[in-house]
Amino acid sequence: MKVLLQMPGRDVEAWRAAVASALPEAEIAVWPVAPADPDYALVWRPPAELFARVRPAKAIFNLGAGVDALLAVPTLPRDVPVIRLADAGMAEQMAEYVTLAVLRAYREMDAYAEQQRDVRWQPRPRLAKREFGIGLMGFGVLGQAIAAALAPFGFPLASWSRTRKSVDGVTSHVGSAELPVFLTTTKVLVCTLPATPATTGILDRGALSQLPQGAHVVNIARGDLVVDADLIALLDSGHLAGATLDVFATEPLPVDHAFWHHPRVAVTPHVSAVTLIRESVAQVAAGIRRIEKGEPAVGVVDRHRGY
Ligand SMILES: NC(=O)c1ccc[n+]([C@@H]2O[C@H](COP(=O)([O-])OP(=O)(O)OC[C@H]3O[C@@H](n4cnc5c(N)ncnc54)[C@H](OP(=O)(O)O)[C@@H]3O)[C@@H](O)[C@H]2O)c1
């Protein structure tokens, strides 16, 4: 079995070693060395040149959960299945990140930090939890793991997705018709939508202004979902209380971007969930074994939906 591995950055040797250990029978080439006809390609943000030179016979594995960058590669063969990572150790990290952001908002830690800077001892009244709804925009692998992590705290939980969900303790909303009721009852909006033609720019002034006064936005999905100027305008006007942003339309976030110095914005450098080599390779190897046994592949991306 021939496997082509393409992973930008300095970890490539660790990826190669992990693939070699999980698939000892594989003949592994590391991009830019490449056989023209590997059985499988394991890629992350590949250059267009890769699929101009290489046509994987059986499947292309995306070494991340989001396939927006891969589907945008103009040379990507249309008829080879694309398989994405699902969880692979990311759900736990996302649950940590979002729980921190939600509790920081609910327990008003930013307000207390400001009071401390002013040397001001001023207890604030406890916020009513029943009015502090958490809205999970995108309710797939990551959204559902986040809901499970938040469940013990007792916040009202709601989801918004394309198809109806039935998860205990989470009110499901679907489609554009139910977006307004989802937004108006959401005090902390947690976005885990994939970036697709249908979701790009979805968090614009029209949507964000439907969130209640004092709401927070947590974006751990893709920067392209948010219209930055609209988010900043609503933070500046005081309609929104804060934003916790891990992903940006341009990464690294440009040094002159307003998010860096905005008093109501917390910026992290795309670290809410890092790709874990061992877990990811184990999932890819299990996927390859399934295909080799003639079983249906799991995690195949629907090109039409874009995720
Ligand atoms: N910051 C990071 O480090 C990081 C790490 C991993 C992933 N991510 C991002 O997180 C995204 C989500 O990952 P995941 O594994 O949770 O994906 P997933 O399991 O495919 O879930 C995506 C969710 O979004 C919903 N959705 C998609 N398009 C929609 C639309 N037009 N309207 C309403 N709902 C829509 C889906 O609805 P249905 O359930 O009805 O299909 C699903 O609930 C990835 O695409 C990636 O961009 C970021």
The ligand as an SDF file (V2000), in Angstrom:
LIG
                    3D

 48 52  0  0  0  0  0  0  0  0999 V2000
  -10.1580   26.2070   16.1070 N   0  0  0  0  0  0  0  0  0  0  0  0
   -9.7260   25.0050   15.8540 C   0  0  0  0  0  0  0  0  0  0  0  0
   -8.6060   24.6810   16.2260 O   0  0  0  0  0  0  0  0  0  0  0  0
  -10.6240   23.9750   15.1830 C   0  0  0  0  0  0  0  0  0  0  0  0
  -10.3770   22.6240   15.4060 C   0  0  0  0  0  0  0  0  0  0  0  0
  -11.2670   21.6920   14.8700 C   0  0  0  0  0  0  0  0  0  0  0  0
  -12.3450   22.1140   14.1150 C   0  0  0  0  0  0  0  0  0  0  0  0
  -12.5450   23.4350   13.8990 N   0  0  0  0  0  0  0  0  0  0  0  0
  -13.7090   23.8700   13.0920 C   0  0  0  0  0  0  0  0  0  0  0  0
  -14.8940   23.3670   13.6850 O   0  0  0  0  0  0  0  0  0  0  0  0
  -15.7810   22.9710   12.6490 C   0  0  0  0  0  0  0  0  0  0  0  0
  -16.7890   21.9780   13.1890 C   0  0  0  0  0  0  0  0  0  0  0  0
  -16.1860   20.7220   13.4530 O   0  0  0  0  0  0  0  0  0  0  0  0
  -17.0970   19.4520   13.7940 P   0  0  0  0  0  0  0  0  0  0  0  0
  -16.1960   18.2890   13.8630 O   0  0  0  0  0  0  0  0  0  0  0  0
  -17.9860   19.7300   14.9420 O   0  0  0  0  0  0  0  0  0  0  0  0
  -17.9900   19.3890   12.4490 O   0  0  0  0  0  0  0  0  0  0  0  0
  -19.3400   18.6100   12.1870 P   0  0  0  0  0  0  0  0  0  0  0  0
  -19.4350   17.4040   13.0570 O   0  0  0  0  0  0  0  0  0  0  0  0
  -19.4380   18.4240   10.7080 O   0  0  0  0  0  0  0  0  0  0  0  0
  -20.4740   19.6340   12.6580 O   0  0  0  0  0  0  0  0  0  0  0  0
  -20.8290   20.7700   11.9330 C   0  0  0  0  0  0  0  0  0  0  0  0
  -22.1650   21.2980   12.4380 C   0  0  0  0  0  0  0  0  0  0  0  0
  -22.4950   22.4960   11.7150 O   0  0  0  0  0  0  0  0  0  0  0  0
  -23.8180   22.3730   11.2090 C   0  0  0  0  0  0  0  0  0  0  0  0
  -23.9710   23.1250    9.9520 N   0  0  0  0  0  0  0  0  0  0  0  0
  -23.2010   23.0780    8.8510 C   0  0  0  0  0  0  0  0  0  0  0  0
  -23.6700   23.9050    7.9030 N   0  0  0  0  0  0  0  0  0  0  0  0
  -24.7820   24.4750    8.4180 C   0  0  0  0  0  0  0  0  0  0  0  0
  -25.7190   25.4220    7.9270 C   0  0  0  0  0  0  0  0  0  0  0  0
  -25.6190   25.9450    6.6850 N   0  0  0  0  0  0  0  0  0  0  0  0
  -26.7410   25.7910    8.7330 N   0  0  0  0  0  0  0  0  0  0  0  0
  -26.8770   25.2600    9.9670 C   0  0  0  0  0  0  0  0  0  0  0  0
  -26.0060   24.3600   10.5010 N   0  0  0  0  0  0  0  0  0  0  0  0
  -24.9810   23.9760    9.7260 C   0  0  0  0  0  0  0  0  0  0  0  0
  -24.0230   20.8900   10.9780 C   0  0  0  0  0  0  0  0  0  0  0  0
  -25.3930   20.5830   10.8820 O   0  0  0  0  0  0  0  0  0  0  0  0
  -25.8990   19.0670   10.7180 P   0  0  0  0  0  0  0  0  0  0  0  0
  -25.5410   18.3820   12.0110 O   0  0  0  0  0  0  0  0  0  0  0  0
  -27.3560   19.1980   10.5490 O   0  0  0  0  0  0  0  0  0  0  0  0
  -25.1720   18.5040    9.5450 O   0  0  0  0  0  0  0  0  0  0  0  0
  -23.3190   20.3140   12.2050 C   0  0  0  0  0  0  0  0  0  0  0  0
  -24.1960   20.3330   13.3080 O   0  0  0  0  0  0  0  0  0  0  0  0
  -14.8620   22.4450   11.5570 C   0  0  0  0  0  0  0  0  0  0  0  0
  -15.4810   22.5320   10.2870 O   0  0  0  0  0  0  0  0  0  0  0  0
  -13.6450   23.3520   11.6760 C   0  0  0  0  0  0  0  0  0  0  0  0
  -13.7690   24.4320   10.7740 O   0  0  0  0  0  0  0  0  0  0  0  0
  -11.7050   24.3770   14.4220 C   0  0  0  0  0  0  0  0  0  0  0  0
  1  2  1  0
  2  3  2  0
  2  4  1  0
  4  5  1  0
  4 48  2  0
  5  6  2  0
  6  7  1  0
  7  8  2  0
  8  9  1  0
  8 48  1  0
  9 10  1  0
  9 46  1  0
 10 11  1  0
 11 12  1  0
 11 44  1  0
 12 13  1  0
 13 14  1  0
 14 15  2  0
 14 16  1  0
 14 17  1  0
 17 18  1  0
 18 19  2  0
 18 20  1  0
 18 21  1  0
 21 22  1  0
 22 23  1  0
 23 24  1  0
 23 42  1  0
 24 25  1  0
 25 26  1  0
 25 36  1  0
 26 27  1  0
 26 35  1  0
 27 28  2  0
 28 29  1  0
 29 30  1  0
 29 35  2  0
 30 31  1  0
 30 32  2  0
 32 33  1  0
 33 34  2  0
 34 35  1  0
 36 37  1  0
 36 42  1  0
 37 38  1  0
 38 39  2  0
 38 40  1  0
 38 41  1  0
 42 43  1  0
 44 45  1  0
 44 46  1  0
 46 47  1  0
M  CHG  2   8   1  16  -1
M  END
$$$$
